[in-house]
């Protein structure tokens, strides 16, 4: 009984024979002999084993120990819970970043529209006969035309995205 209980308790604690032997200041072969039932530890060693395995001596000497699977499942469940919490935090952080990026895009588009309205397209009065202003004026006019045509769609998409990524609750 002692040999089976010792082996299952050692495994449930995640210790190898060598690791338990180091804790008890004995050689690995001694632990192996105890687990095979070839020898039995003395009373002082039983107390040391119970302390190393964090279990009462009566459990070591008892009939059966079926805690190993329960302990393993509990440890696994705790690890999975930690991983799930980390993934949830990461997902929430990504959602917040996306939300504020979309809001910033909406504000940026609004500011560009306000600037265009306020400036009233100053490049329209440029003298296009000079090569420098002709190229610059045409480029600015093309960018403004493209912005005015595409920005409303981008703005609506960003506003909808910001609404959908808001924190619910």
N, C-alpha and C positions, 0 to 999 in steps of 0.2 A: 504494500500500500504506500509506504513512504517513497519508494522509488518512483512510482507512477505519479504521485502527487508532486514530488519534487520536480519531475520533468515537465508536467503540465503547467505548474506555477512559473517555472523558469521561462518557458516558452511564452506564457501569457504576458510576462513582463518584458518580452522581447530581448532576452539575454541569451547569449550563446553559453556553452559549457565553459569556454575560456573566460568570458566576462564574469560569470559567477565565480569561477575559481579565483580570479584576481581579487574580487570583493572579499572572498573568504580567506585569502592568503594560502591557498592550496594549489596543487597542480591540476590541470584539466582532467587527467586520468582519474583522480580521486572523485571528482564530480561524476565522471562517466561510470565509475564502479558503483556509486550510490544509486544512480539512475537505473543501472542494470540489476541492482539487487545483490551484487557480489560482496558489498560491504555496507556497513551502517555507520553514520556519524555518531560521535559521542554526544552527551547531553549539552555540553558547552557549544559544540559545533552546531547542534540543532537550533540553539538560541541565535547563533550568528547567522545561520541560514534564514531563520524566520525574520530577522532584522533586514538582511540583504534583500529578501523577497517581499518585505513589508506585509507579512501575513503571520497570524498566530501559529505557535508550535502545534496547537491542537489541530489546525487545518492541515499542517504537514503530516501529522500522524493519523488523520481521519481516513474515512473510507475512500471517497472519491472527490475530485475537484473538477467541476465542469464549468469553471468560470472563464477558461481561456477563450472560448469562442465569443462569449458575451463581452469580455474585455476588448477583444479584437474588433468586434462590431461597434462597440461604443467609441473606441479610438478612431475608427474609420469614419463614423458618423460625425464626430467632432471635427475631423480634418475636412470633411466635405462641407460642413457648415461654414467653416472659416473660408474655404475657397469660394463658396456661393456668396458670402458677404463681400469678399474682395471683388468678385465679378460684378455684383450689383453696384458697388461704389464706382467701379470703373465705367460701367454703362451710364450711371447717373452723371458722372463728370463729363463724359463725351456728349451726352444730351445737353448739358448746360452750355458747353463750349459751342456746340452747333446752334443752340438757341440764340446766344449772344452774337455770334457771327452773322446770323440772319437778320437780327435786329440792327446790327451795325450796317449791313448792306442796305437795308431800307432807309436808314438815316442818311447814309452816303448818297444814295440816289436822290433823296429829297433835297439834300444840300446842293447837289449839282443842278437839279432843276431850278432851285431858287436862284442860284448864281446865274444861270442862263436867262432867266426871266429878268433879273435885276440888271444884268449887263446889256440886255436887249441886243444880243449878237453884234458886238462892236466891229467885228471883222467884216461885216457887210458893207461898211463904208470905206474899206481899204481900196487903194489904187492897185488894181490887178495888172496894170501895165508894167510895174516893176517886178522882175523875176522873183526876188526874195519874198515879197508880200503875196505874189500870185500863188506860189507854192504853199506858203504858210496858210494863206486864206483858204485855199482849196482843201488842204489837209484838215484844218479846224472845222470848216464847213462839213466835210465828209464825216468827221468824228461826231459833230453835233447831230447831224442827220441820223447817223446810226444809233446814237444814244437815245434820241427822241423816239425812234421807232422801236427799239428793243427794251429800253428801261421800264416801260409800264409792265411788260410781261415779267421781267426779272423782279420788279418791285412786288407784283402780285404773288409770284412764286415764293419770294422771301417772306412776305407777310404771312402767307398760308403756312410755310415751314415754321416760322417763329410761333405761330398759334399752335401748331401741332406738337412742337417740342417743349411747350410750357410745362411747368410742374403741375401735375394734376393732384388735387387733394386739398 
